[in-house]
Amino acid sequence: MLAKESLEALGWNVYRTGWASGLHMNDFQTIVSSVSDCLGESYINDAMISLYDTAKDEKLDLVCYKPFVDSRGGKPVYFMQCASGENWREKLKTPDIKVWARLITFSSNPQQAFAIPFALPDEEFFKTCNRVDGMLLDRYRLLSAGKDGEEWMSDGLKTRLLAWLEPRINALPTDAV
């Protein structure tokens, strides 16, 4: 949700797939159809979808795009993986754009994007961008949506983040006198 709300605050339209953040759609066909609909891409390859029917969301967490008034395809689109675990480096090449381009025939192929809640030093950021071969959102970029001091985070997300942070902050060592 942090990546979604941050991107929305930065002016992107964002669609969450059915398995991201515990929201489950019934089947892979529904996810592919929903992605196709939100992007205005009408050519779906049903035969390929049946091959991936156990794929859940085929490692696609968010679809980020900038629409035009005509609602047609051929717009800037990023397919994003959001990773927060220690194994985030293993997910750098997901979702696989080539697989998605076989599921939906895009008028203009989506680009890769990756979001992590970690702060990367400049050299590591550069190397990771190269490995993603697309847009990378690390902690600095995720939190930049509020750079002008504006409130952009929903109350629900704030509550969940604080609940997640509180036990970690309480476990930090202190200088007891």
Backbone as a ProteinNet text record, in pm:
[ID]
protein_1_A
[PRIMARY]
MLAKESLEALGWNVYRTGWASGLHMNDFQTIVSSVSDCLGESYINDAMISLYDTAKDEKLDLVCYKPFVDSRGGKPVYFMQCASGENWREKLKTPDIKVWARLITFSSNPQQAFAIPFALPDEEFFKTCNRVDGMLLDRYRLLSAGKDGEEWMSDGLKTRLLAWLEPRINALPTDAV
[TERTIARY]
81.1	0	84.7	202.9	288	327.5	371	410.3	290.2	174	54.3	19.3	12.2	-26.3	80	205.8	313.1	305.4	289	278.5	155.3	44	-76.1	-53.2	15.9	44.8	138.3	217.3	308.1	241	110.8	34.9	12.4	52.1	31.2	-105.4	-163.9	-277.1	-217.3	-273.1	-216.4	-327.6	-303	-395.9	-324.9	-386	-332	-388.5	-302.2	-352.8	-421.5	-483.7	-567.2	-496.6	-365.3	-298.8	-212.4	-194.6	-113.6	-182.1	-106.9	-153.9	-273.1	-279.5	-383.1	-519.4	-533.8	-660.2	-660.7	-750.2	-748.8	-865.8	-835	-938.5	-958.1	-1065	-1098.1	-998.4	-953.9	-867.5	-775.6	-678.7	-580.3	-645.1	-745.1	-817.9	-874.1	-929.6	-986.4	-878.4	-761.7	-651.8	-606.6	-583.9	-538.6	-642.8	-769.2	-876.7	-881.7	-864	-866.4	-749.2	-631.2	-513.7	-537.3	-586.6	-615.7	-715.9	-821.9	-925.3	-870.5	-795.7	-749	-649.6	-582	-484.7	-542.8	-668.6	-728.5	-666.5	-617.1	-556.6	-654	-711	-821.1	-782.2	-656.1	-616.8	-555.8	-637	-595.3	-576.8	-471.5	-442.6	-494.9	-619.5	-684.1	-608.8	-550.7	-476.8	-357	-288.6	-174.1	-221.1	-332.6	-383.6	-413	-468.2	-498.6	-371.7	-258.2	-130.7	-81.2	-119.9	-73.9	-184.4	-282.4	-399.8	-371.4	-253.2	-217	-116.7	-103	1.6	-31.2	-147	-192.5	-192	-83.2	-75.9	47.2	114.5	236.5	335.8	346.6	443.8	425.6	304	271.8	195	253.9	188.7	110.7	172.6	108.3	126.5	25.8	35.1	27.2	130.8	136.2	129.7	43.8	30.3	-16.1	12.1	-33.8	-130.1	-258.6	-356.7	-364.3	-416.4	-452	-604.5	-658.6	-802.2	-874.5	-811.3	-879.4	-892.6	-830.5	-840.4	-787	-713.8	-657.2	-523.9	-472.2	-341.9	-231.2	-107.5	5.1	40.7	25.6	55	174.8	237.1	346.6	292.5	349.3	303.2	423.3	413.5	513.4	444.5	502.9	459.4	555.9	502.5	586.9	577.8	691.5	704.8	738.6	670.6	699.1	756.1	877.7	943.8	994.5	967.2	1010.9	1091.1	1106.5	1180.5	1329.3	1402.1	1547.3	1585.3	1494.6	1523.1	1485.3	1476	1429.7	1515.8	1644.5	1733	1696.1	1640.6	1599.3	1478.7	1409.6	1287.2	1307.8	1431.1	1458	1404.9	1395.8	1351.1	1203.6	1128.7	986.4	905.9	788.4	728.1	799	783.9	847.5	762.3	811.8	737.9	712	807.2	788.9	670.2	651.6	535.9	408.1	404.5	285	253.6	357.1	335.3	280.7	287.6	225.2	80.7	50.4	-84.8	-175.2	-118.1	-189.3	-102.1	-161.2	-86.2	-96.4	12.2	13.8	42.6	-19.2	13.1	151.7	194	327.9	363.6	472.2	505.1	528.5	480.7	509.1	658.7	701.1	838.7	841.8	957.4	978	985.7	935.2	948.2	960.5	1024.2	1052.6	1050.2	984.7	976.7	1026.1	1109.8	1160.6	1157.7	1132.6	1128.1	1265.6	1371.4	1507.7	1570.5	1658.3	1732.5	1862.9	1884.4	2005.5	2103.4	2231.2	2332.2	2339.1	2390.5	2387.6	2443.2	2558.6	2618.7	2532.1	2478.3	2389.9	2259.7	2209.6	2088.9	2112.7	2225.6	2260.1	2266.9	2336.5	2349.9	2213.8	2132.9	2001.2	1910.5	1916.6	1839.7	1878.3	2007.3	2053.3	2000.5	1996.8	1946.4	1796.6	1723.2	1578.7	1551.3	1638.1	1621.4	1489.9	1465.3	1343.7	1342.6	1223.4	1207.9	1227.5	1305.6	1329.5	1281.7	1198.5	1154.5	1212.3	1309.2	1359.4	1292.1	1333.9	1268.4	1264.4	1374.9	1378.8	1270.5	1254.2	1153.8	1012.6	994.7	861	810	899.1	857.5	864.4	911	922.5	788.7	682.7	550.8	509.9	557.2	522.7	631.7	714.2	830.6	795.1	676.5	634.9	560.2	565.2	498.5	350.3	302.8	160.6	130.2	10.1	-36.3	-80.7	-20.9	-57.5	-91.9	-55.1	-76.9	-215.4	-286.6	-419.8	-408.9	-515.4	-517	-498	-557.8	-544.4	-399.6	-328.4	-188	-103.6	-129.9	-56.6	-72.9	-195.6	-224.2	-146.9	-148.7	-77.4	72.9	127.1	271.5	313.3	234	266.8	257.4	157.1	143.7	262.3	311.9	427.9	555.4	567	687.5	698.5	586.1	588.8	668.4	643.9	722.5	870.9	902	1041.2	1112.4	1041.1	1099.2	1117.2	1018.8	1026.9	1139.6	1178.1	1286	1425.3	1432.5	1564.4	1633	1763.4	1834.2	1830.9	1825.1	1826	1936.3	1975.4	2073.6	1999.1	1992.5	1923.7	2018.6	1966.6	2049.1	2028.3
-120.9	0	126.4	123.1	241.8	281.7	186.1	217.2	271.3	209.7	253.6	397.8	427.1	561.9	665.2	627.5	718.5	752.9	651.5	675.1	758.4	732.4	812.1	957.3	980.9	1117.9	1187.9	1110.2	1165.4	1179.3	1147.8	1171.7	1052	932.4	811.8	750.3	684.5	596.1	462	396.8	270.7	168.8	49.3	-61.9	-174.1	-222.2	-337.1	-464	-562.1	-689.4	-763.7	-873.7	-945.9	-1013.6	-1036.9	-1106.8	-1012.7	-889.8	-795.3	-761.3	-758.8	-718.6	-798.7	-925.3	-1012	-999.3	-913.8	-900.7	-1006.8	-1104	-1216.6	-1210.5	-1212.4	-1227	-1377	-1412.4	-1553.4	-1630.8	-1574.5	-1650.6	-1559.3	-1622.3	-1548.6	-1477.1	-1538.5	-1476.4	-1341.1	-1334.2	-1209	-1103.1	-1143	-1047.7	-995.1	-1083.8	-1041.7	-950.2	-986.9	-904	-766.4	-761.8	-633.8	-544.9	-604.2	-527.3	-475.1	-561.4	-522.9	-407.2	-418.3	-314	-180.6	-183.9	-56.3	12.7	-64	-4.7	24.2	-16.6	5.2	-81.9	-197.9	-293.2	-409.4	-424.1	-518.6	-654.3	-677	-804.1	-898	-989.6	-1087	-1222	-1292.3	-1423.7	-1530.2	-1571.9	-1667.9	-1800.5	-1844.1	-1970.7	-1963.6	-1850.2	-1835.3	-1826.5	-1759.5	-1746.8	-1884.6	-1973.9	-2108.1	-2183.7	-2152.9	-2215.6	-2166.4	-2045.4	-1983.7	-1978.7	-2066.1	-2056.2	-2077.4	-2125.6	-2137.9	-2029.9	-1926.8	-1826	-1721.4	-1726.3	-1622.7	-1488.1	-1409.2	-1279.5	-1268.5	-1378.7	-1383.5	-1275.7	-1262.5	-1174.6	-1025	-987.3	-847.1	-792.9	-693.2	-633.7	-507.1	-419	-292.5	-263.4	-201.8	-147.4	3.8	74.1	220.5	277.7	375.2	428.6	573.6	641.9	779.2	775.9	792.1	782.6	910.5	892.9	1004.9	1013.2	1124.4	1146.3	1042.5	993.2	900.6	758.2	727.6	597.5	479.8	507.3	398.9	354.5	244.5	195	287	238.2	318.1	431.5	406.7	507.3	461	548.2	504.8	409.1	288.3	185.1	117.5	97.4	20.3	-94.6	-213.6	-329.8	-344.1	-340.1	-328.6	-448.8	-488	-584.4	-503.9	-530.4	-466.8	-574.8	-554.5	-655.9	-591.9	-656.8	-600.3	-699	-819.8	-920	-916.4	-997.3	-1003.9	-1058.3	-1129	-1188.4	-1096.7	-967.4	-875	-878.4	-903.5	-906.7	-1020.5	-1128.4	-1242.2	-1208.9	-1100.7	-1064.9	-951	-907.7	-789.8	-799.2	-916	-931.7	-968.5	-947.4	-978	-848.8	-846.6	-949.3	-958.2	-1071.9	-1093.4	-1027.5	-917	-840.7	-925.4	-1012.9	-1097.2	-1192.2	-1246	-1333	-1251.7	-1135.3	-1052.4	-1007.6	-985.9	-946.4	-1061.9	-1183	-1296.6	-1316.6	-1265.2	-1274.1	-1164.6	-1045.3	-929.5	-874.3	-853.1	-791.1	-640.5	-580.9	-437.7	-354.9	-239.1	-146.2	-85.1	-80	-35.7	-111.8	-188	-275.5	-198.7	-254.1	-195.5	-203.4	-122.2	-123.8	-185.6	-226.7	-287.9	-179.8	-212.7	-124.5	-211.2	-156.4	-232.7	-137.7	-178.6	-95.1	-173.6	-108.5	-167.2	-61.4	-101	-3.3	25.3	-6.2	11.7	134.5	200.9	315.8	264.2	291.6	244.2	359.3	336.6	437.5	454.7	567.2	601.6	492.8	435.9	334.8	208.6	167	49.6	78.8	201.4	241.5	231.2	282.3	277.8	134	48.8	-91.3	-161.7	-133.2	-197.2	-149	-20.1	31.3	-43.9	-66.9	-140.4	-282.4	-345.7	-482.9	-489.7	-391.4	-385.1	-349.9	-267.3	-217.1	-140.7	-57.6	21.4	113.2	152.7	245.6	173.8	234.1	180.4	282	233.7	316.5	256.4	326.6	284.7	373	362.2	437	587.4	642.2	786.5	828.2	750.8	785.7	757.1	647.6	616	726.5	781.9	884	1025.6	1041.5	1175.1	1235.5	1156.7	1209	1324	1323.6	1431	1534.1	1551.1	1639.1	1784.2	1826.5	1964.2	1978.3	1875.8	1879.6	1846.9	1813.9	1782.5	1644.2	1629.8	1500.2	1418.4	1304.1	1221.2	1078.1	1038.7	901.4	888.3	782.6	761.6	728.4	753.3	721.6	572	489.7	344.7	299.2	354.9	318.8	369.7	491	544.7	453.2	411.4	324.6	193	132	3.9	20.8	130.6	154	176.6	254.1	278.6	150.9	68.6	-58.7	-150	-145.7	-227.4	-172.7	-40.7	23.1	14.7	27.1	38.8	-71.3	-199.6	-301.9	-297.6	-256	-247.2	-131.8	-20.2	94.5	62.1	-3.2	-39.8	-138.6	-216	-315.8	-256.1	-129.5	-68.1	-47.6	-67.3	-45.8	99.7	122.5	259.8	272	393.6	420	432.8	323.5	326.9	386.7	479.4	544.2	478.3
0	0	0	64	66.5	-75.1	-156	-294.1	-371.6	-355.6	-427	-391	-262.3	-220.3	-257	-249	-286.7	-435.2	-519.1	-663.5	-697.6	-631.8	-656.1	-617.4	-506.4	-464	-562.3	-633.4	-734.3	-871.9	-880.1	-1002.2	-1091.7	-1048.4	-1129.4	-1099	-1196.7	-1172.4	-1135.7	-1035.8	-987.4	-971.1	-1023.1	-1008.9	-934.9	-826.3	-751.9	-809.9	-831.3	-880.8	-767.1	-799.5	-704.8	-590.3	-598	-489	-406	-449.3	-373.4	-241.4	-135.9	-2.9	46.9	8.4	62.7	-2.5	-103.3	-175	-283.8	-276.9	-369.4	-465.8	-594.9	-696.5	-718.7	-784.2	-802.1	-886.1	-996.3	-1084.8	-1165	-1230.9	-1308.7	-1426.6	-1487.3	-1598.9	-1556	-1436.3	-1385.6	-1370.1	-1319.8	-1302.6	-1438.2	-1533.6	-1666.6	-1730.6	-1721.8	-1779.3	-1713.5	-1582.7	-1510.8	-1551.1	-1564	-1607.8	-1749.2	-1836.7	-1974.5	-1979.1	-1900.2	-1897.4	-1847.6	-1739.3	-1682.9	-1775.8	-1861.6	-1953.6	-2091.7	-2118	-2247.8	-2356.2	-2316.3	-2409.9	-2427.2	-2547	-2563.9	-2620	-2653.6	-2714	-2609.5	-2561.6	-2460.2	-2528.2	-2491	-2546.7	-2450	-2469	-2379.3	-2371.3	-2482.5	-2481.7	-2387.1	-2384.2	-2293.2	-2147.9	-2125.4	-1988.5	-1930.1	-2010.4	-1959.8	-1920.9	-1984.1	-1946.4	-1810.7	-1773.5	-1648.7	-1542.9	-1552.7	-1465.5	-1317.5	-1281.9	-1140.1	-1099.2	-1178.2	-1157.7	-1051	-990.5	-897.2	-968.8	-956	-1023.3	-1113.2	-1137	-1218.4	-1173.5	-1040.8	-974.5	-1004.6	-1042.6	-1067.9	-947.8	-881	-764.3	-799.5	-878.9	-914.5	-1062.8	-1121.7	-1256.5	-1241.7	-1285.1	-1274.5	-1415.8	-1436.5	-1572	-1569.7	-1680.2	-1701.7	-1819.4	-1794	-1902.8	-1985.9	-2106.2	-2191	-2192.5	-2236.6	-2236.4	-2321.5	-2428.3	-2518.6	-2463.9	-2352.3	-2284.9	-2367.3	-2473.3	-2552.9	-2492.8	-2544.8	-2502.5	-2551.7	-2544.9	-2591.5	-2497.1	-2369.8	-2267.2	-2184.9	-2108.2	-2020.3	-1913.3	-1908.9	-1816.7	-1751.7	-1620.6	-1546.2	-1475.4	-1486.6	-1410.4	-1294.4	-1172.1	-1053.7	-961.3	-912	-803.2	-678.2	-569	-440.5	-349.2	-301.9	-220.3	-91.8	19.9	147.9	231.6	185.3	261.3	232.8	307.1	289	151.6	86.4	-43.7	-160.5	-139	-242.1	-367.4	-353.3	-471.1	-566.3	-513	-596.4	-683.4	-653.1	-725	-824.9	-845.9	-928.1	-1070.8	-1126.4	-1266	-1276.3	-1168.3	-1171.2	-1161.7	-1219.1	-1301.9	-1436.7	-1502.6	-1631.7	-1740.6	-1793.4	-1894.5	-2018.4	-2054.6	-2173.7	-2156.3	-2036.6	-2012.3	-2023.1	-1958.9	-1965.2	-2107.4	-2189.8	-2329.5	-2412.9	-2361.1	-2428.9	-2380.4	-2264.7	-2210.2	-2267.3	-2279.4	-2334.6	-2446.7	-2562.8	-2672.4	-2653.6	-2606.3	-2574.9	-2698.8	-2707.1	-2815.1	-2792.3	-2668.2	-2630	-2502.6	-2507	-2393.9	-2264.1	-2153.4	-2022	-1991.6	-1900.1	-1852.3	-1713.2	-1672.2	-1541.1	-1433	-1315.4	-1199.5	-1074.4	-972.3	-851.7	-732.5	-624.8	-504.5	-383.8	-303.7	-179.5	-70.3	53.9	162.5	223.4	151	201.6	137.6	212.7	160.4	101	-26.8	-93.3	-114	-83.1	-116	-268.7	-313.7	-456	-547.3	-514.5	-601.4	-607.8	-493.6	-490.6	-564.8	-551.3	-623.6	-774.1	-821.1	-963	-1013.4	-940.4	-981.1	-981.5	-882	-873.7	-986.5	-1019.6	-1135.2	-1261.2	-1279.1	-1396.8	-1397.6	-1281.6	-1273.6	-1297.5	-1249	-1272.4	-1418	-1475.6	-1611.9	-1623.2	-1523.1	-1520.8	-1400.6	-1359.6	-1248	-1114.6	-1027.7	-893.7	-790.9	-699.7	-587.9	-461	-402.8	-272.4	-167.8	-43.3	64.5	36.4	-16.2	-42.4	-141.3	-247	-347.3	-298.7	-227.8	-176.3	-84.2	-3.8	91.7	35.4	-89.1	-148.4	-186.5	-184.6	-221.7	-131.1	-6.7	86.4	101.2	-0.4	9.9	37.6	0.6	25.4	157.3	240	368.4	360.5	240.2	226.7	282.1	332	380.8	261.3	239.9	125.5	164.2	282.2	325.4	390	354.1	411.7	560.8	633.6	777.2	800.7	714.5	729.1	714.9	616.1	597.3	713.3	759.5	875	995.9	1021.8	1136.1	1124.7	1005.5	985.8	999	943.8	955	1100.3	1173.1	1314.4	1396.7	1369.1	1440.3	1409.8	1288.2	1250.1	1314.5	1321.9	1375.4	1527.4	1597.7	1743.9	1813.9	1787.6	1857.9	1820.5	1699.8	1657.6	1727.9	1740.2	1810.4	1958.5	2017	2158.3	2186.7	2086.6	2104.4	2085.5	2043.3	2024.1	2160.1	2163.8	2289.9	2331.1	2459.3	2511.6	2614.9	2642.8	2748	2879.3	2952.6	3082.7	3186.1	3262.6	3365.7	3498.8
[MASK]
+++++++++++++++++++++++++++++++++++++++++++++++++++++++++++++++++++++++++++++++++++++++++++++++++++++++++++++++++++++++++++++++++++++++++++++++++++++++++++++++++++++++++++++++++

